[in-house]
Every structure is written in structure tokens, then in C-alpha cells.
Amino acid sequence: MARMSVKNTPIDAPYRRAERKNRRGSGKLPVVLLYGIDPSWTPEEQQEVIRQSRRLGFAMRRRGHSVRFLPVSHPNLRSVLAAYEPHRVVIFNWCEELPGRRRSEHKVAETLESLRFIYTGSPPQVIRLSYDKGRVKRILEAHGVPTPRWKLFRSPEEEGWDCYPAIVKLAREHCSIGVDSGAVVFTPAQLRQRVEYVINTYRQPALVEDFIDGPEYHVPLLGNDPIEMLPPVERDFSALEDPAKHICSYKAKFVPDSEEYQKITSYVPARLSAEQMAQLEEICKKAYRAVGCRDYGRIDVRMRDGQFYVLDVNPNADISHDASLAVAAEKAGYCYGELGSRLVALAAQRHPALQSVLKRPPEAPAPEGLAGLPEANASLGHPLTPSEVIP
């Protein structure tokens, strides 16, 4: 990831008080950490996913949780979950898609719900919605959330766009897929060419937006009621001379040797005044609620002439230890294990088996732990040692 400038930030004390009673019960119920391993990935890619998953799982164990690892290596999720009883576990849903089935993240949540498991993160309809950028835009506008001017193109021959520079994105993707310096266009001819490229290459409509050439803020949010804004992560593009590279492209996120990766600087928390921070928080919470995010998410925002514009809403945002959500949580005073623990606590509020636990005094008995549960990660080899998993 890009370089981070580390600064202190206050902790949201009211949110801590609201979660205290939930942590008391949620740590007693076993957690099943669900994550995907696609056989088509390289061995290195598979090992990296295993390593990231264990890093989180072991961090949560140090916070007092009983955690089992459950890799999903084929699309039949029901068979993977067959050994577990919904009333005895909480599922930590870190499965981004079913192996071999693109954009199937919502199918994971659908299967969990059909089997009556309680799980972390957003429900299937919200995850599905997040892949439809046009619908998300309409929802944001309907709720008064400022977002850049936009238009959906299903053909490069469509007309009606006269705002330049513009940025051309895929209408149904996440993770900066299809976003590079060529995505920023300055003339109608460039626009037609890029729209044609997106439609022909990715077989989906192109989303064209007014290009907000200003700092970008990745704003992590935790909770449901209340919602806590973690310290926003600011992405500063000023070291890049070419304005077409002032974007969070795939290179900027994942290619360390690229100019974008090396020259985009991040600041945590963002360099904003107290008034600007309050305005950003209000806008992001409104967007989070409008789309229906649950437990956690990340709102991507840009600023131009003092005005914030919401670019995207990401339910179930990346929680890898070096992603913006985890970095922001650390700056708020939450270690990696506590971040995972908070997400489990939020899910536990929905678990029928814990409703009575959360009302008991601390010394009362809680549901049984891992005794009798299958060791789901036996085929993954020896666990990583503590020295390998601590950041």
C-alpha cells in the first residue's frame, strides 16, 4: 500500500461503552472464520490468503475468542458448512466470492441466511446493490448525498455528456478493476474510445463521472446504532504531475514498483479541520445508512473547492491488516484483534443463542465453546507461529 503518515486521533468513547456488554457474551460463542481459496489461483496467492486469514484469526484468539478457520475451495458452500450448527457459532464472513463464480459475494451471504447462520457484515441485498453503481448513485441522490455528476453508457455512441475531464469506470465492479490512467478522459473522442473499451472488454455498461481532481478520503465506518467513523485515510496525489494518474488505480493499490504506488502519500487521520471532519462524518454516515450497510463499510469520497462528493460505498470493505479500515482502526486505538472482535460483537447482537447471555451477570454460565466442533483447517498444514502472524 502507499506510504502512511501516522498521527494521533481521539477514541470514540460512547461507542466503546455501547459495545462493552456485547463483547462480554460474544467472546464465549465460537467464531468460524470463513474465507475463499480458489484452486485457479497461484500457490503464492493461495498462501497469502491463508496467511491473511490466520493473521486475523490468531489476533482474535488473543482477544479471547475461540476461532476456527474454514476455507471455501469449491462453490458448494452448503457442504462446507454442513459440520456446523447455526445456533452454536458466529460466522465471520470474509469470503469475497465463491470459487470460480465472479461477483458471487452476495451468494455467500444468501447461503448463510438460508441456513440460518448469524454472520458478520452486510446482508445479500446490500452486497448485490453495491455492484450496481447506477442504482447506488440514484439512492445517494435520493437521500441528498452529494455525488459527482454521472451518466450510464450502454453504447459509445450515446450523447449528452459535456463535462470534462471525466472518468470512465466499470458499472459493476469493485477493487479498481478497469481503472487506470486511460480512464480519465479530456475530450469527446477520448470518452467514446474509453466507453467502447469498457463495453467490449468487460461486457458491461460504463459509468461516466465528473472527475473530481482533489484529495481522496477512504472513510471506514463501524457499527449500526451507533455508527462510529474511524479516522479517515487521505490519499494525496500532488506528487504526480499527470492529472490522469490522480486516481486510486490498480497500480496505486497493488504494484509497489509503479510510480503511482510510490508517489501517492497517505495520511491517517486526514488533514482536515474539525469543521470539515464533522461535515465528512455526516455525509458518510448518511451514505452508509442510505445504501443499507451493516456492521462495517468504507465510503470513498473526494473534495473539490471545499465540497465533499461520495464516489462509492463499500459494504464488507477489505479488512486485511494493511488495508485502510484496519490502519484507521489502529489509529483509533483498536488493535487488529479488537477490530475483529468488534465485528463479531455486532453480529452477536443478532444471534438468538446470545440474547440471554448478554442480559446475564458476568459470572453466569455462557454457551459452550469449541468442544466437539470439527477442526476445519486441518488440511491447511501447520498453523503459522505467533511471530509470523503478529504485524
N, C-alpha and C positions, 0 to 999 in steps of 0.2 A: 504494500500500500504506500501512498505518498507520505512524505515526511510529516511528523506531527510536532507542533509547538505546544508544550504542556503548560497549562495554567490551572490554578485552583478554582473551585466552584463550590457554592454552598450546597448542602444536602437538603432535600425536601423533607423536613421533619414530620409534617402532618401525614404524608404518605407512609412513612415508616410506622407511625402509630396505627394507621388503618390496617397495615399488613401484619402487625405483630401477632394477633391471635390466630391468623391463618397459618403462619409458619409453625405454630405450636402443634397443629394437627397434621399438616401436610407432610412433615418430615417422617411421620410414622407409617404412611402408606407407601408401598414400594413404587418406584418410578421405573418405567420401561422406556428407554431412550431409543426411539425408532428413527432409523436413517437409511438412506438408499445407497446401494452398491451395484452399479450397472456393470454386468460382465463385459460389455463392449469397451469400457474404459481401460486405459493402460494400467499396468500393475502399480505404477507410481501414483496415478490418480486415485486408485482404489485405496492405497495405503494412506494417502493424505486425508481422505475422508474418514477412514478408520481412526487415524491419529487425532483429527479434529473432534470427532465424536467422543473419543475416550478422554480427551483433554477436558471437555465439558463434564462428562460423567464422573470422572475422578474428582473434579473440583466440587461437584455437588455432593459427592460422598463425604468430602471433608467438611461440608456444611451439615452433615448428619443424615443425609438421605440414603436410602437403600436403592441402588441403581443397577439395573440390568441392561445390557446392550442387545438390541435386536436389529440386525441388518436385514434389509429387504433387497434381495438379489433377483427376484422374478416378480412379474406383475400380479400374481395371485396373493394379494395381501391377506385375504381371509385365512389362507392356510398358514401363513407366517404367524398370525395372531391366535391360532387355534389353541395353543397351550396355555393361554392366559384367560382369566375370568375378569370381566369388566368391573365387577364390584370390589375387586381386590387390588387394583393397580390404578395409577395415573399414567397415561401415555404422554411422554414428551415428544411431540411431533416435530421431528427435524428431517422429515422425508420430503424432499422438494418435488419429486415426481416418481412414478412407478417405472422401473427399468424397462427401456425400450418403448416407452409411451410419452412422447413430448407433450408439454403443457398439461400434465395429468396431476398436478399438485392438488387440485380440488378433489380428485378421485380418492386420494388418500383420506382426506377429511370425511368424504361421503361414506367410505367403508367403515371408518372408525365410528361414525354416528350410527350407521346401520347395525353395527354390532354392539352399540350402547356403551362404548368406551368413553371415558372422560379424558380429554386431551388438551394440550396447550395450544394457544393460537386461535386464529380466526376460523369461522365455520366455512363450509364449502362454497356457499353462495357468494361470500365476500372474496374468497380467493379467486373464484371464477370471474367475478366482476373486475378484479384488478388487472386481468389480461385483456380487457376490452377498454382501451384508452378513450375511445369516443364516449362511451357510457359514463366513465369516470368523470370526464370533462363536463358532461351535461349535469351530472349530480353536483359537482363542485359549484357550477354556475347557479344552479337552482337554490343552493344554500348560501349564496353570497360569498363564496370563497374566491378571492382573486386568482385567476389563472391566465396564462398568456393566450392571446387570440389564436384560434386554431381552425383547421378545416380538415376533413377526412377526404382523401383522394382515392378513388377506386379505379381511376384511369389517368394517365399522364396528360390526356387531352382536356381534362376538366379546367374550367376557368374560374375567375372570381377571387384570385389571390393577388394582392398588390402591396404586401408588407414585407420589406427586405431590410436586413438579412433575415432569413428564415432557417429553421432547422427541420429536416425531414427524418422522421422516426418510424419504426415499425409499429403498427397499431395494436399488435397482440403479442408483445414480448416484454421480458424484463432483462436485467443484468447487462444493459448497454449493448445487447445483440444488434448488429447492424448500424451502430453509431460510431462513426469515425470522422475525420476532418472533412471528408466529402459530404457529410450530412448537412453541413452549413452551406447554404446557397445564397447568392447575392443578385441573381438575375432570373427572369422568367425562363430563359433557356436552361440554366443550371437546375432550376426547380423541376422542369419537365424531365430532364435527364435523370435526376435522382429519384423522382417518383417512379419512373419507369424501371429503374434498377431495383427498387424495393419490391415492387409488384411482381416483376419477373423472377427475381432471385428468391424471395421469401414467400411468394404465393399468398399475400395478404395485403390489405389496404395500407396506404401510407398516411401517417399523421403529420400534418404540416403545422408548425407553430411559429409565432413571432419569436425570434431568437433574442433572449434576454442576455446581453453580454455584460454580465456583472458577476459578483461572487455568488457561489452556490452554497447552500446550507443543507446538510443532512441532519434532520431533526428527529431523534429517537423519542418515542413515547412509550410509557409503561402504564398498564392498568386499564380499568373500566370505569369505576366510580369510587375514588377519584382517579383522574389521569395525571400522570407525572411527566413533565418534559425533562428529559435528561439534557446535559449541556450540548448545544448544537455544535456540529463539526463544520467549520468553514473551509471551503476549498478556494484557494487564491490562485488565479490563472495569470496574474500580472507579469510573471517572468517569461511567458510565452509571447513572442512577437506576433505570430499569426493568429488573428482572432478566430479562425476556423478551428483552432485547437483549444479554444476556451470551453471545453466540454469534458464531462466525465466519461470518456470513451472506454472501450475495452482495454486499449493500450494503457491508458492512465490508471486503470484499476489492477491489471494483471501482468503487464510486461515491464519488468524492472529496468531493462536496458533502453526503453523508449524515452524520448525527450519529454513526453507528457508526464510519465511516471516520475521522472527526476525533477521536473521544474514546477509541478503543481504542489504547492505547500498547503498543509492543513493546520488549522488552529483549533484547539479544544480548551475552553469553550470559544465560540465565535467572538470576533472583535466587534461587539455591538454594545450600544448604550443600554442602560436599564429600560428606557422607554422603548427602544427597538426590540429588546428581548421580550418585553411584555406583549408587544404587538405580534411578534413572531409566534409566541406561545398561543395567543388567542386564535390566530389563523390556523395553526397546525392542529390544535385540538378540534376546531370546527371541521376541518377536513377529515380528521380521524373518525369523528362521530358520523359525519355525512356518509362516508363510504361503509361504515359498519365494522371497523377494525375491532378486534378483541384481544386483550392481554398485552399485545405489543405491536409495534409497527414503526415505520420510518417515513417521514414526509420530506420530499425533496423540493427545495424552494430556491428561487433566485431573487435578487434585489436589483432594481434599476430606479435611479432617481428617488431613493428613499422608500419605494413601494415594493412589498414582497409579493411574489407570484408563485403559487403552488404548481410545480411541474408534474409531480407524480405522488401517488400514495401507495406504499408498500406494506401490506399486511404480511405477517410472518417474515419480517426482514431478516437478513443474514445475521446470525449471532455467533459467527466464528470469533475466536479470541482477538483477532486483529481487525475486525470489521467495525464500522463506526458506532454501532449500538453498544458493543462491549467496551470499546475505548471510552465512549461517553459515560457509560455506567461506572467505569473505574474512576473517572474524574469526579463523579458524583459521590464517590466513597464506597461503591459496591464492588467487591472482588468478583471474579468470574463465577465462582461457585454461588455467590449470593444472587447474582443476576439469574442464574438458572433456578435457584430456589424460589425467587420471587415469581417466576413464571409458573412453577409448579403450584405455588400457593394460590395464584389466581385461578388456575384450573381446579384446584381442590375445593374452591368455594362452590363449584357446580357438582361435586361428587356426593351422591346420596349417602355413601358409607361414612362420610366425614361430617355430615351436618351435626350429628350428635357429638362427635369428637370436639368440634370447635366450640361447643357450649359447655363441655365438661371442665372441671378444675384441672390444673396441670397434672395432679397426681393420679387422675382417673385412668383406667386401662384404655388403650387405643387398639385399633385393628392390628392383627398380626402382621409381621414383616415378611421377609423373603422365604421363610421356611416352606419347603415344598414346591417353590416356583422353579421352572426349568432354567438352566444356565444357557441363555440364548446365544451367547457369543463364544461357545466352546470351539467352534470351527475357525475362529479368527487367530488362533495361536496364543502365545503367552501375552498377558497384559503388559502394557508399557510400564516401565518403572516410574516412581514419582518424579525422578529427575528429568524424565522425558516429557512429562505432561505439565509440569509447572511452568508458566510463562517465564 
